[in-house]
Amino acid sequence: MCRYETEYLKEYKMIDLLADIIVYPDGHYKVLDFDELLEYMENETITPKEFLQSIKAFTKVITDINDGVFPYVELDKYNI
């Protein structure tokens, strides 16, 4: 999970939101590093706002996978 922030004109800054989701071709998925996300929050390595951003993004992707909306169509143009 990550988000992108515009830095300058065509440059982007990628923010790692820590939790990872591996989606397999048959549609099942595996969650990785969720414990790392919780640990970062407990140790105040990330802010509460960053924690919530990660949880919201994570929840959206999991919901989309379960609803059959993922993978997203825009990924098709990259042959992913």
SULNOR-V237545 format. One record per backbone hydrogen bond with DSSP energy under -0.5 kcal/mol. NH is the residue of the N-H (numbers start at 1). CO is the residue of the C=O. E is the energy in kcal/mol with one decimal. If there is no record, write none. Layout:
nh-><NH/NH>
co-><CO/CO>
e-><E/E>
//
This chain:
nh-><3/5/7/8/11/13/14/15/16/17/19/20/22/23/24/24/27/30/32/37/38/39/40/41/42/43/44/45/46/51/52/53/54/55/56/57/58/59/60/61/62/63/64/65/66/67/68/69/70/75/76/78/79/80>
co-><15/13/11/11/8/5/12/3/14/1/17/32/30/21/22/28/24/22/20/33/34/35/36/37/38/39/41/40/40/47/48/49/50/51/52/53/54/55/56/57/58/59/60/61/62/63/65/64/64/72/73/75/76/75>
e-><-1.9/-2.4/-2.1/-0.6/-4.4/-3.0/-0.5/-3.2/-0.6/-2.8/-2.1/-3.1/-2.9/-0.6/-0.5/-2.9/-2.6/-2.3/-3.0/-1.7/-2.0/-2.4/-2.6/-1.8/-2.6/-2.4/-1.2/-2.6/-1.1/-2.4/-2.5/-2.3/-2.2/-2.5/-2.7/-2.4/-2.9/-2.7/-2.2/-2.2/-2.5/-2.6/-2.5/-2.6/-2.5/-2.0/-1.2/-2.5/-1.4/-1.8/-2.0/-1.7/-1.8/-1.3>
//
